[in-house]
């Protein structure tokens, strides 16, 4: 009988849970510790809130002079800029000032901000970044967990573990191999108004999903809006109650797209999916308490 190793830690504002069906606890413990070290390394580098993070340094000084970047951070910024184009501007790492403005203003619907992505100047020769305005701030909140899972996936590909399930905040999930009693790992999207049911099921095997929404259920089961889901085109929170789920071979791609798809139109989502390989998505919009589901895959 195969034993199941389970461990967890807190990072990036979420609980990271790892499940390894394996009888070798020593190997599992070593792999888990390595994963935890990598996640915390990424968090300390990309965190908007850590005073000593590289992102914090960039946000403070890039409007005054160019900031030299290491290869990893330069590639991250390039990746974010590229996905902004792919998603018609819906994925945007410069919206933190807009979010903070809404959080501080009781009349959120009256608040409007703007994207500052066009004011990020990347120097590909010198591997540096400069902001052309002191209003620019970058935030990798819709990127970090997916990036961490992508790094973990590469590490696990070279590990002796054949089957792995990782849930990062129950919204960013990676499955390697299969469940001990099945041929894959199955993950469902919960219905806000019928928490015992699933709106959609994803089967994972060496793939990842990310689930995003502009609403959440609090501990009392009450539905509340998230002010951090902003439409970059309007500078305001996303309209309606929506959930977007994306499955991809790339955990990073799934993470980026699930956030962007919340504010994108159907035709734009389908066009984005058509540009990519082995990626599928579902978007649920609520009409009252009734969920209306639309599925997107490559055509």
N, C-alpha and C positions, 0 to 999 in steps of 0.2 A: 504494500500500500504506500503510495507517495504522500509524504508529509507536505504541508504548506507553510512556507516561511512568510511572515507578514511583519512589516515595520513601517513607521511613518515619522515625519518631522514637519515643522512649519516653516514655510518660506514663501516669499512673494505674495504675502497676504492670504495664503491658502494652505490647506493641509495636503501634504504629499503622501500618498499611500502606495506602497509597493507590495505585490503578491508574487511570490516565486514558488511554484509547485516543484519541490526538490527535497531530497533526503539529505543533502549535504549542507548542513547549517553553517559550517565554517565558510564555505564558498559563498553562500548567500549573504552572510554577514559582511564579508569582504566587499562584495559587489555593491551592497546597499551603502556601505560607508563611502565607497568611491563615488557613487551617484550623489549622495548627500553633499560631499565636498564640492563636486562640480556645480550643483545647483546653487549652493551658497556662494561660490566664486562668481557665477554669472549674476546673481542678485546684487552682490557688493559692487559689481562693475556697472550694471545697467540701472540700478535703482534711482528713481527721481528724488527719493526722500533721504537717502543716506548722504550725510554731509561730505563724506570722503570718497564718494563714487566718482567714476570718470564722467558720467553724465552730469553730475552736479558741477563738476569743474567746467565742462563745456558750456553749460547753461550760464555760468557766471562770467566766463571770459571770452567766448567766441564772438560776442558782439563788439569786442574791443580789439581783438587781434586773432589771427589764425591759430588754431589749436592742432598740434601734431597728434595723430592717432596711430595706435598700433594696427596691425593688419586685421585683427578680429573686429575691432570697432568700426574701422573704415568699411569693411565688407558689410557689416550690419546696417550702416547708414545707406550704403548703396542699395542693399536689398530692400530697405523700406521705401526708398525713392522709386525703385522699379515697381514695387507692388502698388504704390500710389497710382502709377500710370495704368497698370493692369486693371485696377478697380475704379477707374474713372474719377480718381481723387477721393474715393470713400475711405480708404485707409490713410490715416494722417497722424503722424507722431507729434504734431505741433499744437494739439488742441487742449493741452493742460491749462493754459491761462483762461480759455473759454469755460472749462469745467469749473475752475476755481471761482470765476465770476458768477456762474450760476449758483454754486454752493453758498455764496455769500449774499445772494440776492433772493429775497422771498418771492419776487415776481419773476420766476425763471422763464416763463413764456415770453416775457418782454425783453429778456436779455438776448443779445446777439453778439457773436464774435466772428472771427474769421481765421482761415488757415494761413499759416506763415511758412508753409513748405517751400514756396518759391523764393523765400529769403534765406534758405540754407545753401551755402556755396561750398561744394566739394571740390577739392583740388586733388585730382587723381595722380598727378605727377609727384607732389610732395606729401601725399596721404594726410591731408589736413582738412579742417572744416572752419568756416567762418560764417557768422550771421550778419546779414546786412541791416538788421534792426535789433534794438535792445528788447523788443517785445517777443522775440522768438525764444521758446523753451521747448526742448524735446523730451518726450516721455515714452518709454517702451512698455507701457502697461498692457497694450494689446498685442505684444510681441514676445515678452520675456518667457512666459511659461512654455509656449510653443518652441522657442529657441532652445530652452533647456531640455525639453523632451527630444528634440532633434539630436542634440549632443548625446543624450542618454541612449537613444536608438543606435547610434554608431558604436557606442561602447558595448552595448549588449550584443550587437552583431558579431563581436569578437569574443564573446564570453561563452562559457560552457552551458549556460542556461538556455534551454530550448523553448520554454514557455514562461511568459512574463505578462503581468497585468499591472499597469500603473495608472493611477487616477490622481491628477493634480487639481485639487479643488473641485472634483466631480464634474468639471467642465472641459478639461484638457486631458485626454485619455489615450494611452498607447497600449496595444496588445501585440505581443509576439507569440507566434505559435498558436496554441489552442488551450481552451479550458480542459482540465483533467477529465471532465465527463462530457466532452463535446468536440466538435471539429473547428471551433473558433471561440472568440470571446464576444458575447452579445451585450450591447449597451443600448438602453432606451432613453428617449427624451420624455421627461415627465410632463403631464398635463397640469397646468396651474389650477384648474378647476375640478380635476379628478385625479388626485395625487396617487391613486391606486392603479391608474392606467398609464400606458405609454402612447405617445403620439406617433412615434416612429422608432424602428429598431435598426441599429447598425451592427453588422457582423464584422469583427476585426480579426485579422490575422496578418501580422507584420505591417500594420497600418495604424493610423491614428484618427481620432475625431476631436473636433472642438465644438462646443455648444455655447452660443452667446444669446443673451436676451437684453432687452431694455427695461425689463421688470424682474422682480424677484419676490419670493415668499419669505416673510420674516418668521421668527420663531413662533409667532401666534397664528401663522397661516394666512396672514393678510398680505395682499398684493401691493407692492410699492414700486415706483419707478426708479430707475437708475439715472442719475444725472451725468454719468460718465460716458453714455452712449450718445455721441453728438454727430449730427449731419454736417460735414465740413462745408457743404454748399450753402447752408442756411445759418450755421453757427448755433443752432438750437437742438435740444434733445430730439431723438427720433420719435416720430408720431406713432400712435397706436400701440397695441401690445403684440410684440413679435418675438419669435424664437428662430434662430438660424443654426443649423447643424451642418458641418462639413466633414467629409471623410476623405482622407488623402494618404498616399504613401509617405508624405512629408508632414510631420507634426507641426512644423513651422507654418507651412502653407495653410493647413487647416485652421490654425490659430488666427492668422491674419485675415483669412477670408470670412470666417464666421462673424467677426466683428464688422467687417465692411459690408457684408450682405444685408445686415440689419437696416441699412439706410439706402440700399441700391434698389433700382427698379428691376422687374423680372427680366426684361430684355437685356439689361446690363449684366445681370448675374449670369444669364445663359451665355452671353458673349464671352465673359470672363472664363467660365467653365470650358468653353470651346477652345480657349488658348492653352489649356493645361492638360496634362496626362493623368489618367487614373485618379481623377478627383470627381466627387459627386456631392450634391448638397440638397438640403431640404429647408424650406422656410415655412413657418407656421404663423399665420396672422389670425388674431382672434376677432370675431364679430360678436360682440357681447361676450358670452362664455363659450361660444362655439368656435372650435379651431378649424381653420381652413388651410389645408396643406398643399404645397406645390413642390414637386421634385425636379431637380435639375441634374442632368448628366451630359456627357459629351455627345453632340449630335454629328 
